[in-house]
Every structure is written in C-alpha cells, then in structure tokens.
C-alpha cells in the first residue's frame, strides 16, 4: 500500500488472495506507522491471531513507467542510476560493477521462492539458536535461492568469525548459478546497499559500503 493509504482502500481481492493462502478470513484492523518501504496493515485472522500485511499496488504500464513495476521499484531503479554522481569513489565502484556484468547473459529461469531481503537479524527471527520465523516478505518472488544466499554473504563481512560461513555460502552460490551469475547477484547487492545508505542520508557509512563492495568483488574474483 502507499504511505498515505487507508485501511478501507485495500482492494478486496488482496484480502481474498491472502485468505485463500492462510485458510482463514482476513480483517483489516488498522494501518501501522513507520517502515522504510511500503506501508503495513494490522490484520486479524478469522477473529483469532493478529498479523501484519504489506501490500503494494502494481503500476499500470501506461503510468509512465518502462516496466510492469511498482512505484517503489521505479524509484529504486532511478535512484540506482544516479549513484555515480554521488562521489568519485562511488562512481569508480559502480564502473567496476558495470564492467564485471557487461557481457553476462540473462539469468536462467529458476523455480525457487526468493525472499529478496533476507538480512539478519532484521528479517530472520532466531530463538535459542534456531530460526523460528522469516518476516517481511513484501519483496518475495520467484528466482534462484542464490539471491538470498548472496544477501547473507554480504552480512558475513561484519564479523571475522563468519569468514568460514562466507566461504561455504560462496561455494554454494557458484554451484547454483556459476561465476557470472554470482557476479551479477553480488553487483546487485552492492548497488542496493549503496542506494539505501545514500537515500537515507547515512553518508557516514558510504565509505564502509564501498570498501566492503570492493572486498566482495576481490573475493569473488579469487574464486573464478
């Protein structure tokens, strides 16, 4: 939903689709504040448990967009295209990413469900050392599981104790999509991290993102 939307503006077909999946009637209770991306609604399932529902309308093809994408996706695409103008060091990293991906063919279709924002600890909930839930599936779709594994690789750089985990994840990604596919996924992750930091005005972390981006590419090159 858009940030300014009201509960009654949620299309009935959305609630019907959700109800068919969860097997219970869904009732909208209120709109929840906050959130970096789209809005969220507090809902109740068949008068029992409460849950959070996030829904974003698809843009119609003739609304001035080049693709069948949400307004949020359109803004993200445009924002990424402007990254090179931020600074010379960001521009150099973006150019390196462009060269890495320049001759890579389109990805093959894959049957996996992809979360697309599998960051820890934000969206993976752990209790007593076991994963008990994965939340915030607003960006989920079909593709290759290597997408989510690449996201996890990015966060392993935060702790030297996870270097071994990163090597195992990288090996699995290469098994799934090959080196060129891994390069595209790595480049996508780096661009998203740059865009997020700059858009949120977190200019103090941009240098660290750039450094980690180059390191990720160096490690990937070593596996070629």
Residue pairs with C-beta under 8 A, 6 or more apart in sequence:
1 9
1 10
1 31
1 38
1 39
1 40
1 41
1 54
1 55
1 56
1 57
2 38
2 39
2 56
2 57
2 71
3 38
3 39
5 31
5 39
6 31
7 28
7 29
7 30
7 31
7 41
8 28
10 28
10 41
10 53
10 55
14 55
15 26
15 28
18 26
18 43
18 53
19 25
19 26
22 45
24 45
24 46
24 48
25 45
25 46
25 47
26 43
26 44
26 45
26 53
27 43
27 44
27 47
28 41
28 42
28 43
28 53
29 41
29 42
29 43
29 44
29 50
30 41
30 42
31 39
31 40
31 41
31 42
32 39
32 40
32 41
32 42
32 52
35 54
36 200
37 54
37 56
37 72
37 138
37 139
38 54
38 55
38 56
38 72
38 138
39 54
40 52
40 53
40 54
41 52
41 53
41 54
41 55
42 50
42 51
42 52
42 53
43 50
43 51
43 52
43 53
44 50
44 51
45 51
52 135
54 136
54 137
54 138
56 70
56 71
56 72
56 138
57 70
57 71
58 68
58 69
58 70
59 65
59 68
59 69
59 70
59 71
59 74
61 68
65 71
65 74
67 73
67 74
69 77
76 195
79 195
79 198
79 199
80 191
80 192
80 194
80 195
83 90
83 91
83 94
83 191
83 194
83 195
83 198
84 90
84 91
84 94
84 95
85 91
86 194
86 198
86 206
87 206
89 207
89 210
90 194
90 198
90 206
90 210
93 190
93 194
93 210
93 213
93 214
94 191
94 194
96 214
96 217
97 187
97 190
97 191
97 213
97 217
100 183
100 187
100 217
101 183
101 184
101 187
104 180
104 181
104 183
104 184
105 180
107 143
107 144
107 177
107 181
107 184
110 142
110 143
110 144
110 145
111 142
112 142
112 143
112 144
112 145
113 140
113 141
113 142
114 140
114 141
114 142
114 143
114 144
114 145
114 147
114 148
115 123
115 134
115 137
115 139
115 140
115 148
116 139
116 140
116 141
116 143
116 147
116 148
116 151
117 123
117 136
117 138
117 139
117 151
118 124
118 134
118 148
118 151
118 152
119 151
119 155
120 126
120 152
120 155
122 136
123 134
123 135
123 136
124 131
124 133
124 134
125 131
125 132
125 133
125 134
125 135
126 132
144 176
144 177
144 181
145 176
146 172
146 173
146 176
146 177
146 181
146 182
146 185
147 185
149 169
149 172
149 173
149 176
150 173
150 182
150 185
150 186
150 188
150 189
151 189
152 169
153 166
153 169
153 170
153 173
153 186
153 189
153 216
154 189
154 193
154 212
154 216
156 162
156 163
156 165
156 166
156 169
157 166
157 212
157 215
157 216
166 219
170 182
170 219
170 220
170 223
173 181
173 182
173 185
174 182
174 223
177 185
179 220
179 223
179 224
182 220
182 223
183 220
186 216
186 217
186 220
189 216
190 209
190 212
190 213
190 216
190 217
193 209
193 212
193 213
194 206
194 209
194 210
194 213
197 203
197 205
197 206
197 209
198 206
